[in-house]
Amino acid sequence: MLREMLISDYDQVMALWGNTESMSLRGADSRDNIALYLKKNPGLSFVVEKQGLVVGAVLAGTDGRRGYLQHLAVSVSSRGEGLGKQLVNTVIAAFAEQGIAKTHLFVHSDNKAAQGFYESMGWFPRDEVRMFSFNSSSELNV
């Protein structure tokens, strides 16, 4: 069953993300930070449950102009069932309802499996830009 992510899903979602290869989790993924993110971006993050267990999850939000797909994972035992595509398509549809047509995501350079997954769905790499980061808090470790 696919549904909106709730903060009560946090422990199961973090366990899923933590067991997903090439997924980077930092202090910015604390319960408080995820709760704030979900509050600021209602109706944009989703989970898939099977028999009461979260087997897929995506964290997504917007800056009001562009959509950002943050963390997507499907448990190893549920891969190949189309759940990842279902989660991505649900996020894209939720963005479209808000008038947002363009979505960005970040994939580690060495995560070839994720790159192949997104390319199979029509996503394309943006090699003409380079991401820069600034962290005003040493606690976030982002």
KARAZI-V522581 format. One record per residue. N is the residue number from 1. RES is the residue in one letter. OMEGA is omega in whole degrees, 0 to 359 (999 if undefined). NEAR is the number of other ideal C-beta (glycine too) atoms within 8 Angstrom. D_LAST is the distance of its C-alpha to the last C-alpha in whole Angstrom. Layout:
N;RES;OMEGA;NEAR;D_LAST / N;RES;OMEGA;NEAR;D_LAST
This chain:
1;M;177;5;32 / 2;L;179;9;29 / 3;R;178;7;28 / 4;E;177;8;25 / 5;M;176;12;22 / 6;L;178;6;23 / 7;I;176;8;21 / 8;S;176;4;24 / 9;D;191;11;22 / 10;Y;185;10;19 / 11;D;179;6;20 / 12;Q;180;10;22 / 13;V;179;13;19 / 14;M;177;10;16 / 15;A;178;8;19 / 16;L;180;14;20 / 17;W;181;13;16 / 18;G;179;8;16 / 19;N;181;7;19 / 20;T;181;8;18 / 21;E;177;5;18 / 22;S;176;9;15 / 23;M;180;9;13 / 24;S;176;5;9 / 25;L;183;7;9 / 26;R;176;8;6 / 27;G;178;9;7 / 28;A;179;8;7 / 29;D;178;10;9 / 30;S;179;7;12 / 31;R;181;7;15 / 32;D;180;6;15 / 33;N;178;10;12 / 34;I;177;13;14 / 35;A;179;10;17 / 36;L;180;8;16 / 37;Y;179;11;15 / 38;L;179;12;18 / 39;K;181;7;20 / 40;K;183;7;19 / 41;N;184;11;20 / 42;P;175;7;23 / 43;G;183;5;25 / 44;L;179;12;22 / 45;S;189;14;20 / 46;F;173;14;23 / 47;V;170;15;24 / 48;V;179;15;27 / 49;E;170;10;29 / 50;K;179;8;32 / 51;Q;177;4;34 / 52;G;180;4;31 / 53;L;177;7;28 / 54;V;179;11;25 / 55;V;177;12;25 / 56;G;180;16;23 / 57;A;174;17;20 / 58;V;176;17;19 / 59;L;182;12;16 / 60;A;180;15;17 / 61;G;183;12;17 / 62;T;172;13;19 / 63;D;182;6;18 / 64;G;182;3;22 / 65;R;181;5;23 / 66;R;174;9;21 / 67;G;179;14;20 / 68;Y;176;11;16 / 69;L;190;12;16 / 70;Q;183;9;13 / 71;H;175;9;14 / 72;L;177;12;18 / 73;A;172;11;19 / 74;V;181;12;23 / 75;S;181;10;24 / 76;V;183;5;26 / 77;S;182;5;29 / 78;S;179;12;29 / 79;R;180;9;28 / 80;G;181;4;31 / 81;E;180;6;32 / 82;G;183;6;30 / 83;L;178;12;28 / 84;G;178;11;25 / 85;K;179;8;27 / 86;Q;178;11;28 / 87;L;180;16;25 / 88;V;181;12;24 / 89;N;178;8;27 / 90;T;177;11;27 / 91;V;181;16;24 / 92;I;178;10;25 / 93;A;178;8;28 / 94;A;176;11;27 / 95;F;181;14;25 / 96;A;177;9;29 / 97;E;178;6;30 / 98;Q;179;7;28 / 99;G;181;5;29 / 100;I;184;11;26 / 101;A;184;5;27 / 102;K;180;6;24 / 103;T;177;11;21 / 104;H;171;9;18 / 105;L;180;10;16 / 106;F;178;5;13 / 107;V;177;8;15 / 108;H;182;8;14 / 109;S;183;4;17 / 110;D;181;5;18 / 111;N;184;10;18 / 112;K;180;6;22 / 113;A;179;8;23 / 114;A;179;10;20 / 115;Q;179;10;21 / 116;G;178;8;25 / 117;F;183;9;25 / 118;Y;178;10;23 / 119;E;178;10;26 / 120;S;179;6;29 / 121;M;177;8;28 / 122;G;175;5;28 / 123;W;178;7;25 / 124;F;180;5;25 / 125;P;177;6;22 / 126;R;183;6;21 / 127;D;182;4;22 / 128;E;178;3;23 / 129;V;177;5;20 / 130;R;181;3;16 / 131;M;173;5;13 / 132;F;179;4;12 / 133;S;173;5;8 / 134;F;181;4;9 / 135;N;179;8;7 / 136;S;181;3;10 / 137;S;178;5;9 / 138;S;180;5;9 / 139;E;184;5;9 / 140;L;177;9;5 / 141;N;182;8;4 / 142;V;999;7;0
